[in-house]
Amino acid sequence: MSKGTLFDKVWDLHTVGTLPSGLTQLFIGLHLIHEVTSPQAFAMLRERGLKVLFPERTVATVDHIVPTENQARPFVDSLAEEMIQALENNCQENNITFYNIGSGSQGIVHVIAPELGLTQPGMTIACGDSHTSSHGAFGAIAFGIGTSQVRDVLASQTLALSKLKVRKIEVNGSLNPGVYAKDVILHIIRTLGVKGGVGYGYEFAGTTFEKMNMEERMTVCNMAIEGGARCGYVNPDRVTYDYLKGRDFAPIGADWDKAVAWWDSIKSDADAQYDDVVVFDAAEISPTVTWGITPGQGIGVNQLVPQPEELLEEDRFIAEEAYRYMDLYPGQPIKGTKIDVCFIGSCTNGRISDLREAAKIAKGRHVAEGIKAFVVPGSERVKQEAETEGLDKIFEEAGFEWREPGCSMCLAMNPDKLQGRQISASSSNRNFKGRQGSSSGRTLLMSPAMVATAAIRGEVSDVRELL
């Protein structure tokens, strides 16, 4: 088993006890909630006559169901209105901080917690959302949980979990122009598989990650779950501390110095033991596009859809299903695939640096005829910052729609949905069947800059041709 890793240190520090089942009862330092997975959890508490144990350790926002075009209340969708009202009432009744629409800090839960400085190194974090692993970018151990576990954290501030193995994923070297953090994680998942991380936490290390800014690290950790890992993290360093300093909930004064000293102490030891180590060369990673129905079915933009015999035997069945569903055939170039909708946003790629990279491509160009392209900032703060920089005008002049913050078409629990067999170039995290709102809609995952390139060209294209 691993020893001396950040994961081991944080796990041990937060262990309350060992349950008769052998599971660890783990204290959760920060609990993030939203409108989709929390209503039933609060109802379960009421049924048992329980209160939220530590309301000051729970923070709420609304993101999944909010419309991004017209956010006037009541929402047109009566179910969405019912869900936001339930969250408002539950937060008020339990004295939970709630960043609602119009607060200036509302947004996707995995965007607002870091930008507020709520997410900090050495924490245990839980949220009823798969992509909670995003917060691991700060050296936190962060888990996505189900509704019954949301109930457990509200009631006890603990979770019952099995300890994970730790795999160190090293990526070394400089990324080539046109290659982004999204390409790095798609490449890793493509190589190790969507089930490769089952039973593991991923420690992302190496010179490539050391050079990344915090938003790039968040993109990588966000999709650790798509590779089967329960969590993913990067050891904290000066990049982490520079990002956190001065944020709303960051320590100040002498407390800041104490915090940094402690954060340094929880890094993985130089001689830490891992259950597995995998090493990648950054120079071998190219702009990556998914061609199938799992995030692991990815290829370089200039590569061909793989032949069945090129795949592992256990991957061939899902590949055959993907060929049929996506209307692609083995040996077909992914480059040149016609696109209908281009979506830039999500908890994976809806931060300010993502929008800046996409805007570089959009500036002075125009969306191809017949393409619906839109940009959804990850939070109200991201939207404000982008508008201060004039990014909204760049996008609008190029023919993109500029929207309000929310999860949007990433999972389409709101009006932003694909129609019929439309194909989407998306900067989000999942390309499952029906994920973007149409039971027959098709999704190609790629970086925001690659999405912008697809919007300009009207088809899957190599961003390097426009740089």
C-alpha positions in Angstrom: 0.0 0.0 0.0 1.0 3.6 -0.5 2.9 5.4 2.2 3.9 9.0 2.7 1.7 10.4 0.0 -0.4 13.5 0.4 -3.4 11.1 0.1 -2.2 9.0 3.0 -1.5 12.1 5.2 -4.8 13.7 4.6 -6.7 10.4 5.0 -5.0 9.7 8.3 -5.6 13.2 9.6 -9.3 13.0 8.9 -9.9 9.5 10.1 -12.5 9.4 12.9 -12.4 5.7 13.4 -12.7 2.3 11.7 -16.2 0.9 11.4 -17.0 -2.8 12.1 -17.4 -3.2 8.3 -13.7 -2.3 7.9 -14.6 1.1 6.3 -13.0 4.3 7.5 -15.2 6.9 9.0 -13.7 10.0 7.4 -14.3 13.6 8.6 -15.3 15.9 5.7 -14.0 19.5 6.1 -16.1 21.1 3.4 -19.4 20.0 2.0 -20.7 21.6 -1.2 -24.3 21.2 -2.2 -26.5 22.2 -5.2 -30.1 21.9 -6.2 -30.1 18.4 -7.8 -28.8 16.0 -5.2 -29.7 17.8 -2.0 -33.5 18.0 -1.8 -33.9 14.3 -1.1 -31.1 14.4 1.4 -32.7 17.2 3.4 -36.0 15.3 3.3 -34.3 12.2 4.8 -33.0 14.3 7.7 -36.5 15.6 8.4 -37.9 12.1 8.4 -35.4 11.2 11.1 -35.8 14.4 13.0 -32.1 15.3 12.4 -30.5 18.7 12.0 -27.5 19.7 9.9 -24.6 19.0 12.3 -22.1 21.7 11.1 -24.0 24.1 8.8 -20.9 26.4 8.7 -19.1 23.6 6.8 -21.7 23.3 4.1 -21.9 25.8 1.2 -24.6 25.9 -1.5 -25.0 27.2 -5.0 -27.4 26.6 -7.9 -25.9 25.4 -11.3 -27.4 22.3 -13.0 -30.9 23.4 -13.8 -30.5 27.2 -14.2 -31.3 28.5 -17.7 -28.4 30.4 -19.3 -30.5 32.6 -21.6 -33.3 34.0 -19.4 -32.8 33.6 -15.6 -35.9 35.6 -14.6 -37.9 34.0 -11.8 -40.0 32.0 -11.7 -38.1 29.8 -14.2 -40.1 28.8 -17.3 -39.4 25.1 -16.3 -41.6 24.6 -13.3 -39.5 21.6 -12.1 -36.4 23.8 -12.2 -38.2 26.5 -10.2 -39.3 23.9 -7.7 -35.8 22.7 -7.2 -34.3 26.1 -6.7 -37.0 27.0 -4.2 -36.3 23.8 -2.3 -32.6 24.7 -2.1 -33.4 28.2 -1.0 -35.7 26.9 1.7 -33.4 24.2 2.9 -30.5 26.6 3.2 -32.6 29.2 5.1 -34.0 26.6 7.5 -30.5 25.2 8.2 -28.5 28.4 8.2 -26.4 27.3 5.2 -24.5 29.9 3.1 -26.1 30.0 -0.3 -24.7 31.7 -3.4 -27.8 32.3 -5.4 -28.3 33.9 -8.8 -27.5 37.6 -8.6 -25.3 37.2 -5.5 -22.2 38.0 -7.6 -20.7 34.6 -6.7 -23.2 32.1 -8.1 -21.9 29.6 -10.6 -20.9 26.0 -11.1 -20.1 24.5 -7.7 -16.6 23.4 -8.8 -15.8 26.8 -10.1 -17.0 29.0 -7.3 -15.5 27.1 -4.3 -11.9 27.5 -5.6 -12.4 31.1 -6.7 -13.9 32.0 -3.3 -10.9 30.3 -1.6 -13.1 27.8 0.1 -11.0 25.0 -1.5 -7.7 24.7 0.3 -4.8 22.2 0.5 -5.1 19.3 2.9 -8.9 19.4 3.1 -11.4 16.6 2.6 -14.2 17.8 0.4 -17.5 16.1 -0.7 -20.2 17.1 -3.1 -23.2 15.3 -4.6 -21.6 15.6 -8.1 -19.2 13.3 -9.9 -16.7 16.0 -10.8 -15.8 17.0 -7.2 -12.4 15.6 -8.0 -11.7 19.0 -9.5 -10.8 20.4 -6.0 -7.8 18.0 -5.9 -5.9 20.5 -7.9 -5.3 22.3 -4.6 -3.9 19.3 -2.8 -7.3 18.4 -1.3 -8.9 14.9 -1.3 -12.3 15.5 -2.9 -15.0 12.9 -3.5 -18.2 13.0 -5.6 -21.0 11.3 -3.6 -24.6 10.1 -3.9 -27.7 11.5 -2.3 -27.7 9.1 0.6 -24.1 10.2 1.3 -25.1 13.8 1.1 -27.5 13.0 3.9 -24.8 11.4 5.9 -22.5 14.4 5.6 -25.3 16.8 6.5 -26.1 14.7 9.6 -22.7 13.6 10.8 -20.0 15.5 8.8 -18.5 12.1 8.0 -18.4 9.5 5.2 -17.9 5.8 5.4 -15.3 4.9 2.8 -12.7 2.3 1.8 -9.2 3.6 1.6 -7.9 3.9 -2.0 -4.7 2.8 -3.5 -2.6 5.6 -5.0 -1.3 5.8 -8.5 1.3 8.4 -9.4 0.8 9.8 -12.9 3.9 11.7 -14.1 3.8 13.9 -17.2 7.1 15.5 -18.0 8.2 18.1 -20.5 6.6 21.1 -22.2 3.3 20.8 -24.1 3.5 21.8 -27.8 1.5 24.8 -29.0 -2.2 24.0 -29.4 -2.0 21.3 -26.7 -3.9 22.1 -23.5 -4.7 20.6 -20.1 -7.8 19.0 -21.6 -5.7 17.2 -24.1 -3.4 15.9 -21.3 -6.2 14.3 -19.3 -8.0 12.9 -22.5 -4.6 11.4 -23.4 -4.2 9.8 -20.0 -7.7 8.4 -20.0 -7.3 7.1 -23.5 -4.1 5.3 -22.5 -5.2 3.9 -19.1 -8.8 3.4 -19.9 -12.1 4.5 -18.3 -11.8 1.7 -15.7 -8.0 2.0 -15.2 -8.4 4.1 -12.1 -11.0 2.0 -10.3 -9.9 1.6 -6.7 -7.3 4.4 -7.0 -6.7 8.0 -6.2 -4.5 9.6 -8.9 -1.6 11.8 -7.9 -0.7 14.0 -10.9 3.0 14.9 -10.8 5.9 15.8 -13.1 7.2 19.0 -14.7 4.2 19.4 -17.0 1.8 19.8 -14.0 4.3 22.0 -12.2 4.2 24.4 -15.1 0.4 24.4 -15.2 -1.7 27.2 -13.6 -4.4 26.3 -11.1 -7.2 26.3 -13.7 -5.3 23.9 -15.9 -4.7 21.6 -12.9 -8.4 21.8 -12.1 -9.3 20.7 -15.6 -7.1 17.6 -15.2 -8.3 16.7 -11.7 -11.9 17.3 -12.9 -11.7 14.4 -15.3 -9.9 11.9 -13.0 -13.3 10.4 -12.3 -13.7 9.7 -16.1 -10.6 7.5 -15.8 -12.3 5.5 -13.0 -10.3 7.1 -10.2 -12.2 8.1 -7.1 -10.2 11.3 -6.8 -7.2 13.1 -8.3 -4.9 15.6 -6.9 -1.7 17.7 -7.4 0.6 18.5 -4.5 0.3 22.1 -3.4 3.1 24.5 -4.3 3.8 28.2 -4.9 1.4 28.3 -7.8 -1.4 27.0 -5.4 -0.5 29.6 -2.8 -0.3 32.5 -5.2 -3.8 31.6 -6.5 -5.3 31.4 -3.0 -3.8 34.4 -1.4 -6.3 37.3 -0.9 -9.4 35.2 -1.8 -12.5 35.6 0.3 -12.0 32.6 2.6 -8.2 32.4 2.5 -6.3 32.8 5.7 -4.7 36.3 6.3 -1.8 37.7 8.3 0.0 35.3 10.6 -2.7 32.7 9.9 -1.6 32.7 6.2 2.0 32.0 7.1 1.0 29.1 9.4 -1.3 27.7 6.7 1.4 27.7 4.0 3.8 26.0 6.4 1.2 23.3 7.1 0.3 23.0 3.4 4.0 22.4 2.6 4.1 19.7 5.3 1.4 17.6 3.7 3.0 17.2 0.3 3.9 13.7 -0.7 7.3 12.8 0.7 10.3 12.6 -1.7 10.5 8.9 -0.8 6.7 8.3 -0.8 5.6 4.8 -1.8 2.9 4.4 -4.5 0.9 1.4 -5.5 1.6 2.2 -9.2 3.5 4.7 -11.2 2.9 5.6 -14.9 5.0 8.1 -16.8 4.0 10.1 -19.9 6.0 12.4 -22.2 4.2 15.7 -22.8 5.8 16.1 -26.3 3.8 13.0 -27.4 0.4 14.5 -26.6 -1.5 16.2 -29.5 -4.8 18.0 -29.7 -7.2 15.2 -28.8 -10.8 14.6 -29.8 -13.2 11.8 -28.6 -14.8 9.8 -31.4 -17.0 7.5 -29.4 -19.3 7.3 -26.4 -16.8 7.2 -23.5 -14.1 9.8 -22.6 -11.6 7.0 -23.2 -12.4 6.8 -26.9 -10.1 9.6 -27.9 -7.6 10.1 -30.7 -5.3 12.8 -31.9 -7.0 15.3 -34.2 -5.0 14.0 -37.2 -5.5 10.3 -36.4 -8.0 7.8 -37.7 -10.9 6.2 -35.9 -9.3 3.0 -34.6 -9.9 -0.4 -36.2 -11.3 -3.0 -33.8 -8.2 -5.1 -34.0 -6.1 -2.1 -32.8 -8.1 -2.2 -29.5 -7.8 -4.4 -26.5 -10.3 -7.3 -26.7 -12.3 -6.0 -23.8 -12.7 -2.6 -25.5 -14.0 -3.9 -28.8 -17.7 -4.4 -27.9 -18.1 -0.8 -26.7 -16.2 0.3 -29.8 -18.7 -1.5 -32.1 -21.5 0.2 -30.2 -19.8 3.6 -30.7 -19.2 3.1 -34.4 -23.0 2.6 -34.9 -24.1 5.3 -32.5 -21.7 8.0 -33.8 -22.1 7.0 -37.5 -18.3 6.7 -37.8 -16.4 3.8 -39.3 -13.0 2.3 -38.5 -10.2 4.1 -40.4 -12.2 7.3 -40.9 -10.4 10.6 -40.1 -12.0 12.4 -37.2 -10.7 15.7 -38.7 -13.4 17.0 -41.1 -16.3 15.6 -39.2 -19.2 18.1 -39.6 -20.4 19.8 -36.5 -23.8 21.3 -35.6 -23.4 22.8 -32.2 -20.3 24.2 -30.4 -20.4 24.5 -26.6 -17.7 26.2 -24.5 -18.2 26.0 -20.7 -18.7 23.4 -17.9 -16.9 22.7 -14.6 -14.1 21.3 -16.8 -13.5 24.3 -19.1 -15.6 27.2 -18.1 -13.0 29.3 -16.2 -11.5 32.6 -17.3 -8.3 31.1 -18.8 -10.4 28.7 -20.9 -12.4 31.6 -22.3 -9.3 33.5 -23.1 -7.8 30.7 -25.1 -11.1 30.3 -27.1 -11.3 34.0 -27.6 -7.8 34.0 -29.2 -9.2 31.7 -31.9 -12.5 33.6 -32.3 -11.0 37.0 -32.6 -11.3 38.5 -36.1 -13.0 35.3 -37.4 -16.6 34.2 -37.6 -18.6 31.1 -36.8 -19.4 29.0 -39.9 -22.8 29.3 -41.5 -25.4 27.0 -39.9 -23.4 26.4 -36.7 -24.9 27.2 -33.3 -22.0 28.3 -31.0 -22.3 29.6 -27.5 -20.1 30.4 -24.5 -21.3 29.8 -20.9 -19.0 31.3 -18.1 -18.5 29.0 -15.2 -19.6 31.6 -12.6 -20.8 35.2 -12.2 -17.3 36.2 -11.3 -15.9 34.6 -14.4 -18.6 36.4 -16.5 -17.7 39.7 -14.9 -14.0 39.3 -15.5 -14.5 38.2 -19.1 -16.7 41.2 -19.8 -14.2 43.5 -18.2 -11.6 42.1 -20.6 -13.9 42.4 -23.5 -14.1 38.7 -24.2 -17.9 38.8 -24.5 -17.6 41.3 -27.4 -15.0 39.1 -29.2 -17.3 36.1 -29.0 -20.4 38.0 -30.0 -18.7 39.7 -33.0 -17.5 36.3 -34.1 -21.1 34.9 -34.0 -21.0 33.1 -30.6 -23.9 33.6 -28.1 -22.7 34.9 -24.8 -24.7 33.4 -21.9 -25.3 33.5 -18.1 -23.4 31.2 -15.8 -24.5 27.5 -15.3 -23.8 23.9 -16.2 -25.7 24.4 -19.5 -25.3 21.8 -22.2 -22.7 19.7 -20.2 -25.6 17.6 -18.9 -28.6 19.4 -20.4 -30.8 19.5 -17.2 -31.8 22.9 -18.4 -33.0 24.4 -21.8 -29.6 24.0 -23.4 -29.9 20.6 -25.3 -29.0 19.0 -28.5 -31.8 18.2 -31.0 -32.1 14.9 -32.7 -28.9 13.6 -34.2 -27.0 16.8 -33.9 -23.2 16.6 -33.3 -21.7 18.8 -30.6 -18.1 19.9 -30.3 -18.0 20.3 -26.5 -15.5 21.4 -23.9 -17.4 19.4 -21.2 -16.4 16.1 -19.6 -18.7 13.4 -20.8 -19.7 12.1 -24.2 -22.2 9.4 -23.0 -25.3 8.6 -25.1 -27.9 11.3 -24.4 -25.6 13.3 -22.2 -26.3 16.6 -23.9 -30.1 16.4 -23.9 -31.0 14.3 -27.0 -31.3 10.5 -26.8 -29.6 10.3 -30.2 -27.3 13.4 -30.0 -23.6 12.9 -30.4 -20.8 14.6 -28.5 -17.1 15.1 -29.4 -15.0 16.2 -26.4 -12.1 18.6 -27.0 -10.4 21.7 -25.5 -12.1 25.1 -25.6 -9.7 26.3 -28.3 -10.5 23.2 -30.4 -14.2 23.9 -29.9 -13.7 27.5 -31.1 -11.8 26.1 -34.1 -14.6 23.7 -34.9 -17.1 26.6 -34.7 -15.1 28.7 -37.2 -14.5 25.9 -39.6 -17.8 24.1 -39.2 -16.0 20.8 -38.7 -13.5 19.1 -36.5 -10.2 20.9 -37.2 -6.7 21.2 -35.9 -6.4 24.4 -33.7 -2.7 24.6 -34.6 -3.8 25.7 -38.1 -5.3 28.9 -36.6 -2.7 29.7 -34.1 
